[in-house]
């Protein structure tokens, strides 16, 4: 049981969640990448994997080698602050590059939510050890539910499966870490709220080449 919990914690690591979420969003809602060719989509996902997975892992390994981090699991709250702060920078770089890609503004709003969730997680970690795993999967559920909301796309099977996975992951974190039930639940709620509201409310980032903000359409037919 503990082995399954450890494997699940690795497969659903918070570093993978932005990549999983964007990929799933593009698969279930073709409108999000309507102006992006298939090869361009895979190039964008590769860039996202580099910025949100490869760079943070490399930084964590360097911190471990320097002695600032005891292990990649980062059991103590203090060990997590520096890797989180560095990952925030990488997320910001990825967000800028995505703003230069012809994606639907909802994708950018989704990533703003992911960045906000990580920023709040970093601040909370200064005083309390919230579950980053649950922040990640909560963010994925909130983001997909938001996409379903603004474009009226039925995602019940996917969302139901995601909620079941979140329950399994929460149980796994209780078995393999020193998180409490409150820390697990708080992480899930924080992640879901941080990704749901930016998409639904139409938040997005200012593209340097454009004079104003690109609004996230809240219609159910096509792309504005």
N, C-alpha and C positions, 0 to 999 in steps of 0.2 A: 504493500500500500504506500509506504513512504517512498519507494523507488518510483512508482507511478506519479506521486505528488511532485517529486523532484524533476522528472521528465516534463510534466505539464508546466512547471514553473519556468523551465528553460524555453519550451516551445512558445509560451505565452508571455515571454519576458516583455517588460514595458518598452524596451528599445524597438521591438518589432511592431508594436501596435500602430504607430502612424503609417508605416508601410502597408501593413495588413489592411488598415481602414481605407486608405486612399485606393488601393488596388480593388477592394471589394466594392467601394463606391463607384468606381469607373466601370466595373463589371455589371452592376445591377442598374446603373443609370447611364446609358450611352450618351445622353445629352451633356454630361459633364466634360467629355473630351470630344465634342462634336467637331471642333476645328483642328483637332490634333490627329495626325496620321498614326497608323498602328505602330510603325517603327519609332515614331516620336514618343508615343505613349510608353513603350518599353524603355526608351532612353531616359525619359523623365523618372520612371520608377527606379531605374538603376542609379540615377543621380540621388534620388531620395534615400535609397538604401545606403549609398556611400556617406551621405551627410548625417543620417539619423541612426545608422547601425555601425558601419565600419569605423567612422571617426570616433564616436563615443567609446567603443570597445578598445580601440587603440589607445586612447587617452587613459582609460581605466587601467590598461596593462602597464602603461608608463608610470602611472601613479602607484601601482602595486610594486613595480620594480624600485621606485624611489623610496618606498616604505611608508608613503602617506596613506595607502590603503592596504589593509591586511589581506584581503581576498576579494575576488570579483563579486562575491555574494554580499559584501559590505554589511556585515551584521550590525555594526554600531551606527547610531544616528550621525555621529560626527564624521564618519568616513564617507558618508553619502553626499555631503554638501559640496565639496569640490567637483566631483564628477557631474553632479546635477548642474552646477553653474557652467561648466564647460559644455555640457550638452545643450544648454540654453543658447549658447553662441552658435553651435552647429545648426540648431533648429532655426535660428534667425537667418543664417546663410541659406538654408534650404527654402525658407519662406520667400526670401528675395528672389532666388532663382525661379521659384514657381510663379512668382508674380510676372515674370518675363515670358511665361509659357501660355499659349492660347487655351487655357482651361476655363471652365465655368467658374465664376466668382465664388460659388459655394465651396469649391475645393480649397480656395485660399482661406475662406472663413473657417472651414474645418481645421485647417492647419493652425490658424490663429488660436483656435480653441485648444489644440494640443500644446502649443507654446504656453498659453495661459495656465493650463493645468500643470505643466512642469514648473513654471515660475511659482505658482502657489504651493506646489509640493515642496519646492526648495525652501520657501519661506517657513512653511509649517515645520519642516524638518529641523529648523534651527531650535525648536522647542519641543517637538513631539515627533514620534516615528510613525508617520502615516504609511500605509501600504502602497508603494509605487506600482506594484503589479496590478492592484485593483484600480488605481487611477488610470492605468493604461487600458485595461479592458473595459472599464466604465466609460472612458472616452470613446472607445470604438463603438460601444452600444449607443451612446448619446449621439455620435456623429451620424451613424447609419439611420437612426430614428429621425433625426433632423432632415436628412435627405429625403426619407420617405414622406415626411410631413410637407415639405415645400413643393415637392413634385408629385404628390399623391401616388407614390409607387408602392404596391403591396410587398412588404418584406417580412410578413409574419413568420414564415419558416426560418429565415435567416436570423431575425431578431430573437426568436424563441431559442434557437440553437446557441446564439451568443449568450443569452441569459443563463442557459444551462452550463455553458463553459465557464461563465463568470462564477457561478455557484461552486463548480468543481475547483476552480482556481482559488477561490476564497478558502475552501476547505484545505487545499494543498498548502496555502500559506500558513494556515493555523497549525498544520502538521510539521512543516519543515522550517519554520521560522519562529521568532519570539513575538510575532504580531498578536495583538488581542482582537477580539471580535469587533470592538469599536473602531480600531485602526483599519481593519479590512472593510467594514461598512462605510466608513468615512471616505476611504480612497475611492470606492466605487461611485459614491454620490458625487464627490468632487469632480471626477473625470467626466461623468455623464453630463453634469451641468455645464462644465467648461466647454464642451464641444457642441452641445445641443443649442444653446442660446446664441452663440455667434452666427451659426448658420441660419437659424429661424429668424432672428432679428435683422439679418442682412449685414453683419459686420464683414468688412474686408480690409485689405491694406491698400495704401495709395501707391499706384504704379508710377515710378519716376517719369515715365514717358507720357503720362496722361495728366491732364489738369485737375481732375477731380476723382472722386471715389466711384468705383463700379458697384452698383447696387446688386444685391442678390435677388433675382426675380422670385416672387412668391406666387407664381401662377402655376397651373397644372398642365399647360399645353405648350410644349416646345420651350425654346430659349428666346428671351427677349432680345 
